[in-house]
């Protein structure tokens, strides 16, 4: 009758090594490689007889090769590093075992917490809307203290904001200003210029332009002077280039195109009083 042997399953070679270390009650930082390797190979032989699956055996075989390599290096004279210290062939294996043991402990801890959380239930919040909407008052002084805001810092922020605003400003269109329609009575202005020259008899073009403001007044005054010169009503002279322009009214009796009533306003074109230039 054959004897049935039940082999304890391990998640991997690291799990088996930790079991052998705990079983023999040895220090993980001072592993007796000869003893652990012998027990590991015995388990591996039993495992090959009962479970000859290559995929499952591959990881255990790799660890077996590493243990035999460490065992052989332990028999040789100790190697030394650049500082002259002896190199323990077991150091890398010890680091791997400690890391694996840490991960295994954390996984067990998380699994236990998950089981404890399965029986935990949370009730929904039942807070009045007034309480949920409440926000504690904020003190401006406290905000400035926490943020350590100073006047130089605020001034720098202000300069940055103004610079960004200036970058968005179109330098060409911004100089246009607001265009508004200027109401101007052309007929009244022409009559005003004509009567002013007739009454003064002598004046300069500069004096004439200073009577009223506006570009439209300048244009209408200039056109009026040209028309009066054309009709022979006035005489204009300029002694030098870019010099003062003198205007002198001729004797009204010499005006050949006077009407019977002595008025000569027919040459002024009738235009609406609110016409803009």
Beta strands, then each sheet from edge to edge (+ up, - down):
strand 1: 79-80
strand 2: 86-87
strand 3: 202-204
strand 4: 234-238
strand 5: 245-249
sheet 1: 1+ 2-
sheet 2: 3+ 5- 4+
end
